[in-house]
């Protein structure tokens, strides 16, 4: 009886520690079944979203070219910031493995928060630039599309 109680307690500790560690990971895109998506699956998903958006907005050739150029410029600005965020998460992982204090980890998380605020500002600016090339009808459809995507994301997180 005593052995089974100790085993049960140990199992519960392992499970809860695993859940805690998972909760500390940076967010990733997941399938509906909870599995992490591979990089190829992420690219495929993003291409599907782009295709759907392009079809719904019915962009002209000129708009498509401007959009592509904006996207490339946006990626060039975002890549160094996203690389820094990834690096900070790796540093947090190393700190945890080395037994660093919660204060040291908190400092890194604050650095990530500041970087995320920068990326969010840049994303908003990019979105405004993109919307500036749209017609009023396309803007309406784009806002509708974004709301649908937010709802899908919200519902997906609940699962």
ZICOR-V222744 format. One line per field, one symbol per residue. ss: DSSP state (A for helix, B for strand, O for the rest). phi: phi as a letter, one per 20 degrees, with the letter a starting at -180 (. if undefined). psi: psi as a letter, one per 20 degrees, with the letter a starting at -180 (. if undefined). A space follows every 50 residues. Layout:
ss: ???
phi: ???
psi: ???
This chain:
ss: OAAAAAAAAAAAAAAAAAAAAAAOOOOOOBOOOOOBOOAAAAAAAAAAAA AAAAAAAOOOAAAAAAAAAAAAAAAAAAAAAAAAAAAAAAAAAAAAAOOO OAAAAAAAAAAAAAAAAAAAAAAAAAAAAAAAOOOAAAAAAAAAAAAAAA AAAAAAAAO
phi: .ffffffffffffffffffffffefffcfcffenffefgffffffffffg ffffffelffgfffffffffffffffffgfffffffffffffgffffemf ffffffffffffgfffffffffffffffffffeefgffffffffffffff fffffffff
psi: ghghggggggghggghhghgghhiqqqrpqrhjiqqqrgghgggghhggg ggggghhlqrgghgggggggggggghhhghghggggghhhgggggghikr qhggghghhhgggghhgghggggggggggghiiqrhghgghggggggggg gggghhhh.
